């Protein structure tokens, strides 16, 4: 498949704890690559101690993120650690706010995630948000695991929900505060070259 030219756009990079974290903006050209990547992520191998309920929820979130990454009107980003894909984020815009549709990270090898992987994706999203006139970022957090507490630490506040999800929101001023705090440990800089890259050849 290496002779097929499917591309992704490297938009930013960070050196974190001796690892290079890179974010790629996804386009329709990346559909074949994402399809292959989705099929080869083995959560039971990457999380050896995952139980059946955890696997079911994690797998559903992961698949939905991949399925929505290239939907029209949505913005999909892929995270790689040392050229190994390890995270995906999907967001969109509704009226005057940004919606975080999905975020999911997974280990690069069994039980070893990229350092500050999810936070790196949030740095990029916060940066993009602050360059718009949007007022809030809204997400629906699963009650599975520690997702809600992680979002609270990022400055999001809870606004109710149901038995499965919690509605959470962060306003512009809080985004500025959280963005500045994250930048103290994650120095995410724009990519020097923004040309399309062949993800089949460039990422592992």
N, C-alpha and C positions, 0 to 999 in steps of 0.2 A: 504493500500500500504506500510505500515511501515515494513512489513516482507520481502520486496524485497530489496536486498542489492545493491543500486546504490551509487557510491562514488564520492567524490571530494577531491582534495588535497589542504589543507590550506597552502599557501606559505608565507603569511606575514600578519601582524596585526599592527594597530596603535590605540592609545588612543587619541581621538580628542574631546575637549570640553565635556568631561565626557561621551563620546560614544566610543564603541569599533568598529573599522572598520576592516573588514577581507576580504582578497582577496583569491579566490579559483581558481586554475588552472583546467579547464574543460577537461574532456576526453570523449570518446565515451560512457563510462558507464553512464554518466550523461544525456544521451539523454531523457530517460523517465521523469527525474526530470525537465529538461528544458522545455519539452513539457507541463507539468502540470503548471509550473510557468508562462510560456507565456500565457496560457489560463486564468489564474486568475488575471493578472494585468489589472485592470479596470482604464484606464486613465481618463475617464470622472468623476469617483468618486475621484480619486487622485488629479485631477486638476478641481475643481468645476466650475471655470470660463473660462475654455478653449473654444474657439470658433471652429466652424466646420473646418475652414482651418487649424488652429493650430493642432487640433486633427488628421486630415488626415495625415499631414506631420509627426507629432510625432509618430503616430501609425505605419506608414510605416517604419520609421527608427528603431523603437523598434523591429518590426517583422523581419526585415532584419538582425538585429544584432543577434537575437536568431537563425534564420535560418542558419547563417554563422558561429556560434560559434564553431561548431564541423566539419566544412568542412575540408577535408584533406589538410594539408599544412598551415592551419590557427591556430592561438593561441587564444583561448577564455578564458576570465577571468570573474568571477562573483564577485561582491562586495556586502558585507552584512554589515548592521549597527545594532549592538546589535542582531545579528543572523537573521535579517530581510533582504532578498535580496532587493537591491536598485540600482544596476547598472551592466552594462555589457560592456566589451570592446573586440574587435576582431582585431587582427593585423596579418600581414603576412610579408614575405620577398620576395623582387623582385630584382634580381641582387645584388647590394651592398647597398641596402637601405631597410628600414622598412616602410611598408605601414600601416597606421592606417585605417583599413577598416570601423569600426563602434565603436562609443562610445555612450552610452545612459544611463542616470540615471533617476530615478523616485522617488517620495516621499514615505517615509515609512508609513506615514498616510497623509490624505488630506492636501495638501499645505505645507507639512513639509518634506524637503529633508534632507538627512544625511549631516552633516557639512563637507565641503570640499570633497564630494564624488568623483566627477570627477577628482579633483586634486590628490586624493589618487591613483586613477588608473594611472594617468600620472606619478606619482613618481615611481610606479612599472615598467611601460613601459620604462621610461627613464633609470632606473637602469638596466633593461634587455638589452636595446640598448647599453649602455656603456660597457657591458661585451662582446660585439661582435666587429667585425671589420667593421660594417656598418658605412656609412658616413652621411646619411641623414634620416630623417623621413618625409614622405609625406602623406598628407591627402587631401580629397576633402570635403570642408566645405559647408554645406547647407547655403543658404542665408536666411533661415528661422530664425527668432529670433535674438539672440545675439551671435550665434556660432562663427562667424568670429572674433568679438572683443575679445572673450574669448581666442581664439587661439593666437591672436596677443599678448595678455598679457603674454602668456606662452612662447613667443619667436619665434613663427612661423611668416613667411613672406609670403605675397601674390604674386602669379605668374600668375595671369590671371584666366580665367575660362569661364563660360557661364552664361546664365540668371538664372540658378538654383544653380550652385555650384562654389566655389572658390578653385583653386589649391593652397595649402599652403605647406611650407617646412621649416624645421629647421635643421641646420647643427650641427655637433658634438660639436663644441666649445660652441654654444648657448645652446645645451642640457645640457652641464656641468653647465653653469651658471643658467639655469632654475631649474635644479635638485637640486642644492645647495640652491637656494632660497626657493623652496618648502619644502625642508627638515627642514628649520627653523621653520615651523609651523606644519609639518606632519612628525612625527618620525616613519616611517614605518620600522619595524624590521622583520627579517625572523621568520617564525613560529617555535616554539620549537619542535613540533612534525609534521613531514611531511607525516605521514601515511594517507591513504585514509580514508575519513569520509563518513558516510551515510547521504547524504544531505536531504533525506526525513525525517530523525529523527533529524538531527542537526540544520537545518534551519527552520524557521517558514514559 
